[in-house]
Amino acid sequence: MASEADGNLDPTTGDRFQCMAKLLALVAVFAAVSLVVNAVGGEDVAADSSSSASDSSADADSADAGVGTPDQSLDTVEGQFLVSGSSTVFPIVQRQAEQFESLAPGIAIAVEGPGSGDGAKKFCAGEVPIANASRSFKDEEIAICEEAGIEFIEIRRAIDGISVITSPENDAIACLSFNDLYALLSEEATQTDTWSAANELTGTWGGQEFADIPLDVFGPGEESGTFDSFAEIVIESVVKGKTGLDPESREFSEGIRPDYTSSPDDNVVMEGIEASQYSLGWVGYAYAQESEAAGRAKLLAVSVEDGGNCVIPTAESIASADFPIARFLYTYINADAAQNQPGVADFVDYMMSDVGLESVSAVGYIDLPAEGQAKAQSIWADRLTGRQYE
């Protein structure tokens, strides 16, 4: 057995020290591992915090963006209803309804376009919670709503240019003045079926002389806001002496000729325009632009006075009001339905959100200027009722 003088320990004592040494070594390893785990865990927590903060920021951004943004869940929204009215406004709201339904699977929205007048009738009868119009509600329509106890919220949606159109094969016509359109489309043109028949009128004021070619007229019917707006902007301008003619020199008619092919469906109008080489008609800009791009129609330039500046409808010329047959588009919401009918307010929230408003230009119409859009959004946010625009 070795002695302590040799520097060796006896087996029992040595074994104990060896065990203690191993234990201390294990403790050190565990401590090191713990430090590493804590360090790595700290990084994960920091990452989670950052992710949470980012998610919170995204949620805040989503809230700021308005109801109906893709980040906002609308799974709990339910309801079903019909939107009626203008065939001109139809493409905007139809697209918005489809997008909203994809975000809110519990919603079912049907959109129809029988015309502004028919939509107003259904709205003021309480049959639909939302009605679209390509002109503001008439005083008599508002009176019917008031008599029925229906309060409405009036919102401007977009800008449109009523486009005068013909067949793409018609190279005889390039520009028409308001006076020309009066001679071709007013009640004074009733029972005429050639372009040259208008020469009797245009000749009295030194206007354009037309070729002796057939005239087939297609356009929206009296139930359409586009019919009303065209008569108000074009025909009434002639009657009131705004086109260079003297209304005191002769009697002018205020109406549109009744003997033309009319339809509340703009697609039907476009079919007639395409089928007749020397056709003439008018529709909203979105339909006209789409048909021209497809080779189905030709957009004609328009001037207010004879010999005036001829302007083709484009997004730019309509927005700047250089194109003379521009008008606003509207949506009317039943105030009680917005408060009490499931899904109505949620859908209008989406329509008026930045995401929803992208549909305006997407279908071919022109966005309101920033101040106009801010006013429309404020009217809806504050639920202001009654006529809001002069």
N, C-alpha and C positions, 0 to 999 in steps of 0.2 A: 504494500500500500504506500502510496506516495505520501510524503510528509508535507506540512505547510511551508517548510523551508524551500521545497522544490518549486514552489509557486503554483502547485496544483491543488484543487479542492477535492475534498472527498466526494464520492459519487452522489450521495444523498443531497448534500448542499448544492452541488453543481447542477443537479437536475432541477432543483427548485429555481435557481437563477436563470437556467435556460428557459423554463416555462414562463417566468416573469418577463424575460426579454422578448419572447415570442408574443406574449400578451400585449406588451407595450408597442411592439411593432404593428400588431393588428389594429390597436387603438389609433395609432398614427395613420394607418392606411384608411381606416374608417373616417377619421377626421378630414383627411385630404379629399376623400370621395365626397364627403358632405359639403366641403367648400365648393367643389366643382359643381355638384348638384344644385346647391343654392345659387351659384353664379348663373348657371344655365337657366334655372327656374326663374331667376330675377329677370333675365332677358325675355323669357316667355311672357311673364306678367307685364313687362313693359310693352311688349308687342301687342298683347291682348288689350292693354289700356289704350294704346295708340289706335288699335283697330276699333275699339269701342267708341273712342272719341271721334274717329273718322265716320263710324256708323251714325253717331249722334249728329255730326255735322251734316251728313247726307240726309238724315231725317229732317233736319232743320231746313236744308235746301229744298227738300221735297215739299215741305209745308209752305215754304215761301213761294214755290213754283205754282201753287194753287191746286185745287181739287182736280183729280183726274190725271195727274202725272203718272207715268208708268211705275214709279217707285211707291206709290201710295196704294194700299190694299183697299179694294172696294168689294171684297167678297161678301160682306154682310148687307150690301145694298140690294133691295128687292123692289119690284114694281113692274107694271106694264101699262102702256098708254099709247095713244095715237097722236102724231104731229101732222097737221094739215096745212094747206095754204099754197103759196106761190110755187109754181114749177121752176121759176128762176132760182129761188133760194134752195129748192129741193136738193141739188147736188151737195151743197155745203152741209146741210143738216143730216142728210143720208150718210155721208162719210163720217160725221161726228158720232152718229148713232151706232154705226158699225164698230168704230173704235171703242166707244164707251162700253158697248156690250161685251167686247173682248176683255175689258178690265173688270166689269161687274157682271158676272155670269147669271146673277139673279134678276137682271133687268131684261125686259123685252120691249123694244121701241119700234113701232111701225111708222113709217114716214110716207106721206102721199103728197101729190102736187096737183090738185084739181084747179088751182088758181087762187089768187089773193082774195077775191070776192067770196068764193065758196068757202075758203078757210076762215074768213072773218065771220061768216054766217054760223059755221059750226062752233067757232070760239065763243061768240056772243050768246049762243044757245046752250053753252056749258057742256058741249059734246066732246071737246078736246081741251087739254090744259095748255097747249102751245100752238100758236099759229104763225106761219111765216107770210111775209108780204113784200112784194117788190115795189111798194109805195106805202106811205103811211096810211093808217086807217082813215077812212073818210069820216066826216062829221056825223053822217047818218048812221054809220056803223058803230061809232062810239056811243051815240045816243041809244042804240039798241042794247049795247053792253050795259050801259048805265041803268036802263029800264029793267034789265034782267038782274041787276045787282052784282054784276061782274066787274071787279076792279082789275085793271091790267097793268103790267109793267112793260114799257116800250123800250126796246133796245135796237140801236143801229148795229148792223152786222158787217156791211161791206159796201163797196162802190161798184156799180155796174155801168156799162155803156151799152145802150140799146143799139144793136148793130143792124144796119140795113144791108140786106144780102140778095144775091142773085145766083144763078147757076155759074159754075166755073167756066162754062162754055160760052157765056155771054160776054163778048168783047165789044159790044156796042155802047156799054155804059161804064163810066169810071167814077163819076162824082155826081151827086144830086144835092141840090139846095133844099132848104125847107119849103120854098115856093114850088119847086119841082115835085116834092113829096106831096104837097097839098094838091097839086093838079092831078096826081096819079092815084092818091089814096083817100082824099076827102069825099064827103057825100056828093060833091059836085062831079066826081068821077064815076058815079054809079052807072052801071050798065055799059061801061066802055071796056073793050077787050083788046085794045092795041095801045102801044106806047104813044103812037102818033096822035091818038085821040086827045091827049093832054095838051097838044099844041094850040088848041083853041083857047085854052086858058093861059098858057105860058106866053102866047103871042100878045095877049093884052097888056102884059107888063114887060115885054122884051126879054123873056127868059129863054131857057134852053129849048131847042127844037129836036124832037125825037124821031127816030126812024120808024117806018111803018112795019113794025114787027109785033107778033102776038104778045099779049100781056096776061100772065097768070099770077094772081096775088095769093100769097099764103101768109098767115100770121096767127097770133093768139086771139082767142075770142074775148067777148066782153067780160067774162068772169076773171080774166087775167089782169094782174096789176101792170103787166107790160103793155097791154092794150091801153089802159088808163094813162100810164106815164107817157107813152108815145103820143097820144092825143093831146095831153097837157103840154108837153115840151115842144112838139112840132106844129100840130094843127093850131093850137091856141096862140102860138107865137105869131103865126101868120094873121090870125083874126085880130090880134091886139096891135098889129103894126110894128112888130119887132124885127121884121125881116126885110124892111125897105119898101114894103107896099103900104099904100094909104087905105086904112080900113074905112075911111069916110067916102072913098071914091066908088065903092061897090059893097054889096053884102056878101060876107064870107060865111061859109058853113062851119060849125064847130065840131061836127061829127066825122067819124070815119065811115067810108063806104061799107054798106052791109053785105054786098055781093062778092065776097071773097071766101076762099077755103080757110076756115078757122079751126083751131084745135087747142085744147088746154095743154096738150102734150107737145113740147117743143121738138121732140124727135119726129113727130108726124109732120110738123111744119117743115123740118129739114128734108124729109123725104120728098115733099112736094117741090121744094126749091131745087133739089138735085134732079128731079125727073123732068122739069120743064126748062128748056134752054134759055128762054127769055122771061124767067120768073122774077118776082119781086116780093120781098117780105121783110120781116123784122123779128128778132129774138134777142135774148140776153147774150152778153158777150161770151160767156163760157161756152155756150152751145155753138155760137157762131165760130169761135176760134177753133174749137175741136173739129167742127165740120170742115172748116177750111184746111186744117192740117191733114184731114183724111181725104181731101180732094173732092168734097161733096158740095162746097159752097164757095162763093167769092164775096169778100167783104168790100162794100163800096165806101168810098170817101164821102163825107158830108160837109156842107157849108151852111151857114145860117142864111146868108144873103146870096143872090145870084152873082156869080163872079167873085165870091168871097174865097177865103182860104179853105181849101178842101183837106179834110183831116180823116185819116184812116183810124178806126178804133184799135188802140193798142193799150197795154197795161199803163204805159207812160202817158199817152195822150188822154186817157180817161182819168188817171190820178191827178193830172195837172189841170183838168177841166178844159183842155184845148179841144177835145172831142165834144161837140155840142149836145149830144143826147146822153149825158151821164145822169145817173140818179142813185139814191141810197137804197139799200135793202134793209129790211126790218124783221125782227122776231117779237112776238107778243106773248107774254106769260100770264096766265091766270094767277093772281096774287094768292088767292085762297088755296089753289092747288099746289102752289109752290110751298106753302106752309104745311099742308095736310095730306097731300097725295104722295104716297111712297115713290121715291125715285125721281120725281120731277125736279126738285131743287138740286139734287145731285147731278142730274144730267145738264142742267143749265150752268152749274158750277163748272162742269167740264167744258161746255161750249165756250164759256167766257175765259177759260184758262189759257195761258200762253200756248200750251200743247194743243188744245182744242182749236184755237184760232188759226193754227197752221193750215186748217182745211180750207180757209177762204182762198188763199192763193193757190193751194194745191189743186183745186178744181177750176181755176182760171179766173177768179174774180180779184178785185183789188182791195188790199187792206185799208182800213181807215187810217188817217194820220194819227200819230201818237196821242195828241190831245183828244181826238175824237174817240179813240179806243179807251183811253183813260176815263172819259165821261161815261161811256157805255158800261164799263166794268163797275164804275161807282154807282150808277143807277141800279144795277143788279145787286151789288153788295148792300146798298142801303134800302133795297126793295121800294124804290120810289114808284108811286103809281100815277096813272094819268099821262096825258100827252107831255113828252119831254122835249120835243123838237118842233120848231116852227116850219 
